[in-house]
Amino acid sequence: MRHRFTKVMLGAALFTLLAGTATVAARSQHATASYNIGFIYPRTGVLGAYGAEEIQGFKLGLQYATGGTGKVNGKNLNITYLDDKGDAATGVTEAKDLIGQGVKILMGTGSSGVAVQIAPLAAQNQVLYISGPAAADVITGINKYTFRAGRQTTQDVLDAKSFLGKATGKKVVVFDQDSVFGHGNYAAVKAYFSGHNVSEISVPLSATDFTPFAQQAKNANPDLLFVAWAGTTGGAMFKTLDQQGVYNGTQVVTGLAERATWAAFGDQATKIHFLSHYVYTAPKNKVNTWLTAQLRKRNQVPDLFTPDGFVEAQMLVHALQKGDYNVDRMISSLEGWKFLAPKGFQAIRPQDHAMLQPMFRVQLVNKNGHLVANVLGTASPYDTAPPVVAMRG
């Protein structure tokens, strides 16, 4: 009888111990539950300045979207930040490592070359990928697992077209470099400036004397001269256009990059019309006001890619709130989502995940010795919406 009583007591004690251990484990799991996220971006390399803007915007976006808690659904966000250095091979390796660790959400990068390599990995491994400022059109519709937070090249081109308003039959000349970049811009303008007469003046990359090409531009007498240029010769090129009188009677339009580059346009800066992805003085809404106020506390202002990082955070928080780390549910929650971002109202087109958003037309003016952006107008998300493409994966 005593032996049987001892066995009963031992069994009860063992049951209590196991039950207690299970309860502690469950509580521990609940207390430490978090969402694992991988953020790959160019912290260093030639795109390092863009990466800094993206990550700053992302962290402020998380603060805004989570109401300052840094949590979603009561859970912590365990974010691993990795530097892709603007290199596709590095970004792919990092993405594979994160996927191997069980991460179901990948984010980031301002490099199109990196983004187009990560996107197929997301589809192969059925993880959500939200790319950052990477602008390549091919990211839109690449597969159902990939979304973009920033604008795409076609939206830049359609923003430039908005300088012509509703007019048709205008003469448009693309003044570009003899390169893949230059000819790609010409092809885009020719494709999307429907109803206008488009031609090209291509300048050798080795050119140092731009006079003969500027003379060609002057003689062409276009209504709009679209300049697609990259590199350190830009200042000399824009100066030569001025010397040849190209700005007289012609709208000279080009893209406006981050604030640090504005001085490179030289004395001609105030004569150029710029298509703009974002300048912080353009949007008038509560989100942009909040973002600007936060950076003003640091004696800073939002720059070109700050809103892209901010939108990445908004998308992440929304996807987790609705999908709770279930990839299919997170995808469904993002498709068709409309929201207020720093730039204004934006929408994710469900058919191909294009990020519809406003774009801006600006001109630089000299104010007390400093260049500031004067907003000429806004191109609506409808005006700059790229054509719908079929989802490819």
RODO-2510 file (C-alpha; in nm, 4 decimals, decimal comma):
residues 393
     n   res          X          Y          Z
     1     m     0,0000     0,0000     0,0000
     2     r     0,2837     0,2350     0,0903
     3     h     0,4605     0,1486    -0,2388
     4     r     0,1447     0,2257    -0,4379
     5     f     0,0984     0,5579    -0,2531
     6     t     0,4574     0,6552    -0,3318
     7     k     0,4063     0,5832    -0,7040
     8     v     0,0882     0,7929    -0,7067
     9     m     0,2624     1,0832    -0,5346
    10     l     0,5611     1,0642    -0,7696
    11     g     0,3289     1,0588    -1,0719
    12     a     0,1357     1,3572    -0,9446
    13     a     0,4571     1,5443    -0,8723
    14     l     0,5921     1,4639    -1,2203
    15     f     0,2656     1,5796    -1,3810
    16     t     0,2753     1,9030    -1,1824
    17     l     0,6392     1,9596    -1,2785
    18     l     0,5745     1,8989    -1,6485
    19     a     0,2612     2,1113    -1,6455
    20     g     0,4485     2,3892    -1,4733
    21     t     0,7364     2,3646    -1,7207
    22     a     0,4935     2,3758    -2,0136
    23     t     0,3221     2,6802    -1,8645
    24     v     0,6526     2,8604    -1,8141
    25     a     0,7600     2,7698    -2,1677
    26     a     0,4331     2,8960    -2,3104
    27     r     0,4615     3,2190    -2,1155
    28     s     0,8244     3,2566    -2,2215
    29     q     0,7360     3,1986    -2,5864
    30     h     0,4551     3,4519    -2,5654
    31     a     0,6729     3,7062    -2,3891
    32     t     0,9544     3,6831    -2,6439
    33     a     0,7382     3,6372    -2,9542
    34     s     0,8593     3,8634    -3,2333
    35     y     0,8499     3,9077    -3,6074
    36     n     1,1808     3,8377    -3,7793
    37     i     1,2567     4,0775    -4,0648
    38     g     1,5615     4,1208    -4,2878
    39     f     1,6455     4,4704    -4,4145
    40     i     1,9066     4,4764    -4,6926
    41     y     2,0249     4,8187    -4,8069
    42     p     2,3372     5,0022    -4,9329
    43     r     2,4897     5,1333    -4,6122
    44     t     2,8230     5,1764    -4,7936
    45     g     2,9314     5,2006    -5,1568
    46     v     2,8310     5,4482    -5,4267
    47     l     2,4672     5,4365    -5,3137
    48     g     2,5514     5,4844    -4,9476
    49     a     2,3927     5,8306    -4,9322
    50     y     2,0675     5,6894    -5,0682
    51     g     2,0829     5,4062    -4,8161
    52     a     2,1226     5,6529    -4,5308
    53     e     1,8077     5,8381    -4,6406
    54     e     1,6153     5,5140    -4,6818
    55     i     1,7043     5,3764    -4,3394
    56     q     1,6357     5,7076    -4,1655
    57     g     1,2940     5,7233    -4,3292
    58     f     1,2249     5,3611    -4,2403
    59     k     1,2987     5,4063    -3,8713
    60     l     1,0880     5,7211    -3,8533
    61     g     0,8131     5,5419    -4,0444
    62     l     0,8136     5,2629    -3,7867
    63     q     0,7831     5,5185    -3,5110
    64     y     0,4861     5,6782    -3,6864
    65     a     0,3073     5,3593    -3,7929
    66     t     0,3393     5,1895    -3,4542
    67     g     0,2455     5,4965    -3,2521
    68     g     0,5928     5,5037    -3,0987
    69     t     0,5745     5,1516    -2,9516
    70     g     0,7925     4,9791    -3,2104
    71     k     0,5556     4,6817    -3,1822
    72     v     0,2870     4,5299    -3,4027
    73     n     0,0095     4,3117    -3,2626
    74     g     0,1896     4,3387    -2,9302
    75     k     0,5002     4,1720    -3,0734
    76     n     0,8517     4,3078    -3,1155
    77     l     1,0071     4,3626    -3,4569
    78     n     1,3354     4,1743    -3,4693
    79     i     1,5027     4,3473    -3,7649
    80     t     1,8398     4,2399    -3,9021
    81     y     2,0071     4,5218    -4,0987
    82     l     2,2594     4,4145    -4,3625
    83     d     2,4760     4,6172    -4,6031
    84     d     2,4490     4,5065    -4,9673
    85     k     2,7099     4,7697    -5,0703
    86     g     2,5096     4,8197    -5,3885
    87     d     2,6364     4,4815    -5,5080
    88     a     2,3915     4,2195    -5,6367
    89     a     2,6010     3,9179    -5,5350
    90     t     2,6305     4,0498    -5,1796
    91     g     2,2587     4,1214    -5,1580
    92     v     2,1669     3,7752    -5,2875
    93     t     2,3967     3,6031    -5,0373
    94     e     2,2472     3,8031    -4,7526
    95     a     1,8935     3,7283    -4,8668
    96     k     1,9661     3,3546    -4,8848
    97     d     2,1160     3,3587    -4,5353
    98     l     1,8116     3,5358    -4,3936
    99     i     1,5713     3,2978    -4,5661
   100     g     1,7737     3,0069    -4,4318
   101     q     1,7216     3,1448    -4,0812
   102     g     1,3454     3,1344    -4,1338
   103     v     1,2889     3,5029    -4,2076
   104     k     0,9602     3,5503    -4,3971
   105     i     0,9914     3,9228    -4,4753
   106     l     1,2755     4,0810    -4,6740
   107     m     1,2969     4,4551    -4,7295
   108     g     1,5041     4,7294    -4,8778
   109     t     1,7697     4,8415    -5,1225
   110     g     1,8076     5,1443    -5,3433
   111     s     1,9886     4,9402    -5,6073
   112     s     1,7768     4,8079    -5,8922
   113     g     2,0493     4,5528    -5,9678
   114     v     2,0141     4,4093    -5,6179
   115     a     1,6345     4,4220    -5,6082
   116     v     1,5847     4,2316    -5,9345
   117     q     1,8029     3,9509    -5,7966
   118     i     1,6313     3,9300    -5,4577
   119     a     1,2799     3,9283    -5,6066
   120     p     1,3101     3,5798    -5,7668
   121     l     1,4445     3,4432    -5,4378
   122     a     1,1337     3,5731    -5,2646
   123     a     0,9120     3,3853    -5,5100
   124     q     1,1173     3,0651    -5,4944
   125     n     1,1038     3,0608    -5,1153
   126     q     0,7567     3,2125    -5,0764
   127     v     0,8602     3,5065    -4,8609
   128     l     0,7356     3,8656    -4,8781
   129     y     0,9749     4,1184    -5,0338
   130     i     0,9194     4,4954    -5,0113
   131     s     1,1843     4,6745    -5,2158
   132     g     1,2935     5,0302    -5,1416
   133     p     1,3901     5,3189    -5,3720
   134     a     1,5091     5,0858    -5,6540
   135     a     1,3508     5,2412    -5,9649
   136     a     1,3750     4,9747    -6,2375
   137     d     1,0402     4,9228    -6,4102
   138     v     1,0967     4,5465    -6,4205
   139     i     1,0372     4,5204    -6,0431
   140     t     0,6700     4,5980    -6,1006
   141     g     0,4892     4,2729    -6,1746
   142     i     0,8013     4,0586    -6,1351
   143     n     0,6131     3,8155    -5,9057
   144     k     0,3298     3,8155    -5,6542
   145     y     0,5673     3,8098    -5,3570
   146     t     0,7416     4,1361    -5,4510
   147     f     0,6179     4,4887    -5,3816
   148     r     0,7855     4,8252    -5,4190
   149     a     0,7805     5,1218    -5,1831
   150     g     0,9304     5,3768    -5,4225
   151     r     0,8538     5,5101    -5,7672
   152     q     0,9638     5,3544    -6,0956
   153     t     1,1370     5,5032    -6,3992
   154     t     0,8184     5,5314    -6,6047
   155     q     0,6707     5,7587    -6,3385
   156     d     0,9714     5,9903    -6,3757
   157     v     0,9133     6,0071    -6,7506
   158     l     0,5401     6,0715    -6,7139
   159     d     0,6197     6,3427    -6,4591
   160     a     0,8401     6,5078    -6,7231
   161     k     0,5580     6,4775    -6,9770
   162     s     0,3291     6,6666    -6,7401
   163     f     0,5333     6,9825    -6,8107
   164     l     0,3580     6,9892    -7,1509
   165     g     0,0148     6,9698    -6,9929
   166     k    -0,2675     6,8506    -7,2183
   167     a    -0,1041     6,9816    -7,5356
   168     t    -0,0142     6,7509    -7,8250
   169     g     0,2155     6,7743    -8,1248
   170     k     0,5007     6,9364    -7,9323
   171     k     0,8631     6,8934    -8,0358
   172     v     1,0616     6,7001    -7,7760
   173     v     1,4362     6,6335    -7,7934
   174     v     1,6117     6,3901    -7,5614
   175     f     1,9643     6,5182    -7,4900
   176     d     2,1483     6,2156    -7,3528
   177     q     2,4743     6,0268    -7,3263
   178     d     2,5681     5,7537    -7,5720
   179     s     2,5148     5,4779    -7,3176
   180     v     2,2608     5,2190    -7,2066
   181     f     2,1350     5,4720    -6,9525
   182     g     2,0965     5,7469    -7,2106
   183     h     1,9328     5,5385    -7,4806
   184     g     1,7056     5,3802    -7,2213
   185     n     1,5752     5,7241    -7,1305
   186     y     1,5217     5,8079    -7,4976
   187     a     1,3281     5,4850    -7,5477
   188     a     1,1092     5,5628    -7,2459
   189     v     1,0363     5,9189    -7,3586
   190     k     0,9551     5,8000    -7,7107
   191     a     0,7230     5,5344    -7,5708
   192     y     0,5354     5,7512    -7,3204
   193     f     0,5319     6,0984    -7,4780
   194     s     0,2460     5,9880    -7,6993
   195     g     0,1119     6,2595    -7,9264
   196     h     0,4461     6,4429    -7,9437
   197     n     0,7362     6,4382    -8,1896
   198     v     1,0398     6,2882    -8,0132
   199     s     1,4013     6,2828    -8,1383
   200     e     1,7433     6,2280    -7,9821
   201     i     2,0777     6,4058    -7,9557
   202     s     2,3317     6,1574    -7,8202
   203     v     2,6625     6,2781    -7,6753
   204     p     2,9702     6,0480    -7,6563
   205     l     3,0671     5,9592    -7,3004
   206     s     3,4229     6,0747    -7,3762
   207     a     3,3123     6,4246    -7,4825
   208     t     3,4577     6,7222    -7,2967
   209     d     3,3535     6,9944    -7,5421
   210     f     2,9745     7,0083    -7,5496
   211     t     2,9447     7,3100    -7,7805
   212     p     2,8566     7,1251    -8,1044
   213     f     2,5884     6,9218    -7,9284
   214     a     2,4436     7,2281    -7,7556
   215     q     2,4304     7,3979    -8,0956
   216     q     2,2327     7,1012    -8,2303
   217     a     1,9892     7,1398    -7,9421
   218     k     1,9544     7,5138    -8,0096
   219     n     1,9000     7,4601    -8,3814
   220     a     1,6373     7,1926    -8,3141
   221     n     1,4358     7,4569    -8,1246
   222     p     1,2337     7,2035    -7,9225
   223     d     0,9444     7,2879    -7,6962
   224     l     1,1001     7,0595    -7,4346
   225     l     1,4585     6,9372    -7,4034
   226     f     1,4693     6,6297    -7,1806
   227     v     1,8219     6,5899    -7,0391
   228     a     1,9273     6,2406    -6,9291
   229     w     2,2748     6,2735    -6,7829
   230     a     2,4900     6,1036    -6,5206
   231     g     2,8382     6,1724    -6,3918
   232     t     3,0658     6,4633    -6,3105
   233     t     3,0432     6,6369    -6,6502
   234     g     2,6873     6,7523    -6,5870
   235     g     2,7839     7,0984    -6,4631
   236     a     2,9926     7,1744    -6,7726
   237     m     2,7194     7,0379    -7,0006
   238     f     2,4422     7,2540    -6,8485
   239     k     2,6707     7,5588    -6,8644
   240     t     2,7329     7,4996    -7,2354
   241     l     2,3596     7,4736    -7,3017
   242     d     2,3260     7,8143    -7,1381
   243     q     2,6124     7,9641    -7,3399
   244     q     2,4452     7,8520    -7,6614
   245     g     2,1140     8,0084    -7,5612
   246     v     1,9225     7,6807    -7,5320
   247     y     1,7244     7,7990    -7,2301
   248     n     1,5711     8,0829    -7,4312
   249     g     1,2306     7,9636    -7,5474
   250     t     1,2847     7,5978    -7,4560
   251     q     1,1858     7,4156    -7,1392
   252     v     1,4965     7,2274    -7,0268
   253     v     1,3799     6,9408    -6,8047
   254     t     1,5814     6,6906    -6,6044
   255     g     1,5555     6,4931    -6,2828
   256     l     1,6293     6,6509    -5,9466
   257     a     1,8445     6,4291    -5,7264
   258     e     1,9249     6,4623    -5,3556
   259     r     1,9937     6,8054    -5,2059
   260     a     2,3707     6,7562    -5,1954
   261     t     2,3819     6,7566    -5,5774
   262     w     2,1916     7,0794    -5,6389
   263     a     2,4990     7,3018    -5,6422
   264     a     2,6490     7,0910    -5,9246
   265     f     2,4041     7,2522    -6,1702
   266     g     2,6012     7,5748    -6,1307
   267     d     2,4647     7,9148    -6,2202
   268     q     2,2181     7,7464    -6,4578
   269     a     2,0338     7,5772    -6,1707
   270     t     1,7574     7,8383    -6,1645
   271     k     1,6955     7,8107    -6,5419
   272     i     1,6155     7,4380    -6,5415
   273     h     1,2776     7,2762    -6,4801
   274     f     1,2998     6,9620    -6,2703
   275     l     1,0879     6,6523    -6,2436
   276     s     1,0961     6,5576    -5,8787
   277     h     1,0296     6,2348    -5,6953
   278     y     1,0067     6,4306    -5,3718
   279     v     1,1019     6,7600    -5,2090
   280     y     0,9819     6,8050    -4,8549
   281     t     0,8150     7,1416    -4,9251
   282     a     0,5832     6,9977    -5,1929
   283     p     0,3310     6,7718    -5,0116
   284     k     0,0817     6,9318    -4,7735
   285     n    -0,0496     6,6599    -4,5441
   286     k    -0,0258     6,5504    -4,1820
   287     v     0,2191     6,2649    -4,2458
   288     n     0,4707     6,4876    -4,4240
   289     t     0,4258     6,7525    -4,1561
   290     w     0,5029     6,4939    -3,8862
   291     l     0,8094     6,3646    -4,0729
   292     t     0,9451     6,7137    -4,1317
   293     a     0,8918     6,8070    -3,7664
   294     q     1,0825     6,5010    -3,6430
   295     l     1,3844     6,5817    -3,8575
   296     r     1,3708     6,9498    -3,7748
   297     k     1,4461     6,8499    -3,4148
   298     r     1,7796     6,7204    -3,5502
   299     n     1,8368     7,0310    -3,7642
   300     q     1,7696     6,8210    -4,0741
   301     v     1,5060     6,7996    -4,3461
   302     p     1,3749     6,4975    -4,5381
   303     d     1,5680     6,4222    -4,8565
   304     l     1,4945     6,2434    -5,1821
   305     f     1,4576     5,8855    -5,0550
   306     t     1,3409     5,9543    -4,6991
   307     p     0,9739     5,8971    -4,7938
   308     d     1,0540     5,5649    -4,9631
   309     g     1,1946     5,4276    -4,6389
   310     f     0,8982     5,5721    -4,4518
   311     v     0,6545     5,3958    -4,6873
   312     e     0,8439     5,0674    -4,6435
   313     a     0,7679     5,0918    -4,2728
   314     q     0,4015     5,1738    -4,3353
   315     m     0,3706     4,8714    -4,5649
   316     l     0,5444     4,6431    -4,3165
   317     v     0,3240     4,7432    -4,0253
   318     h     0,0053     4,7160    -4,2313
   319     a     0,1021     4,3727    -4,3645
   320     l     0,1763     4,2423    -4,0148
   321     q    -0,1373     4,3929    -3,8631
   322     k    -0,3548     4,2200    -4,1219
   323     g    -0,1480     3,9097    -4,1976
   324     d     0,0331     3,8318    -3,8700
   325     y     0,3407     3,6891    -4,0516
   326     n     0,1331     3,4652    -4,2793
   327     v     0,2794     3,5412    -4,6234
   328     d    -0,0367     3,4851    -4,8278
   329     r    -0,2444     3,7007    -4,5939
   330     m     0,0210     3,9736    -4,5922
   331     i     0,0234     3,9787    -4,9727
   332     s    -0,3557     4,0050    -4,9845
   333     s    -0,3519     4,2892    -4,7326
   334     l    -0,1106     4,4964    -4,9422
   335     e    -0,2789     4,4449    -5,2788
   336     g    -0,5114     4,7366    -5,3392
   337     w    -0,4156     4,9137    -5,0160
   338     k    -0,4642     5,2930    -5,0230
   339     f    -0,2928     5,5060    -4,7602
   340     l    -0,1596     5,8517    -4,6769
   341     a     0,2195     5,8722    -4,7066
   342     p     0,4594     6,1674    -4,6829
   343     k     0,4147     6,2371    -5,0559
   344     g     0,0349     6,2233    -5,0348
   345     f    -0,2193     5,9510    -5,1055
   346     q    -0,0674     5,6380    -5,2550
   347     a    -0,2108     5,3055    -5,3670
   348     i    -0,0702     4,9617    -5,4451
   349     r    -0,2183     4,8431    -5,7731
   350     p    -0,3349     4,4850    -5,7139
   351     q    -0,2739     4,3614    -6,0693
   352     d     0,1037     4,4221    -6,0743
   353     h     0,1948     4,5877    -5,7409
   354     a     0,2846     4,9224    -5,9023
   355     m     0,3053     5,1939    -5,6370
   356     l     0,0785     5,4721    -5,7605
   357     q     0,1859     5,8070    -5,6170
   358     p     0,2055     6,1793    -5,6882
   359     m     0,5146     6,3299    -5,8497
   360     f     0,6230     6,6929    -5,8578
   361     r     0,7460     6,9681    -6,0891
   362     v     0,9901     7,2106    -5,9304
   363     q     1,2369     7,4855    -6,0047
   364     l     1,5328     7,5873    -5,7930
   365     v     1,5495     7,9476    -5,6776
   366     n     1,8290     8,1343    -5,5049
   367     k     1,7230     8,2478    -5,1611
   368     n     1,9812     8,4301    -4,9517
   369     g     2,2628     8,2467    -5,1281
   370     h     2,1027     7,9041    -5,0946
   371     l     1,9136     7,6999    -5,3521
   372     v     1,5623     7,6075    -5,2448
   373     a     1,2905     7,4242    -5,4334
   374     n     0,9939     7,6200    -5,5637
   375     v     0,7070     7,3830    -5,6390
   376     l     0,5549     7,4459    -5,9826
   377     g     0,2923     7,1755    -5,9668
   378     t     0,1954     6,8188    -5,8828
   379     a     0,1370     6,5314    -6,1216
   380     s    -0,1310     6,3083    -5,9728
   381     p    -0,1001     5,9328    -5,9188
   382     y    -0,3383     5,8953    -6,2128
   383     d    -0,1255     6,1134    -6,4439
   384     t     0,1922     5,9202    -6,3625
   385     a     0,0459     5,5686    -6,3426
   386     p     0,2576     5,3269    -6,5489
   387     p     0,0807     5,0877    -6,7866
   388     v    -0,0456     4,7703    -6,6189
   389     v     0,1779     4,4704    -6,6778
   390     a     0,0938     4,1042    -6,6369
   391     m     0,2270     3,9429    -6,3196
   392     r     0,5246     3,7357    -6,4340
   393     g     0,5742     3,5033    -6,1405
***
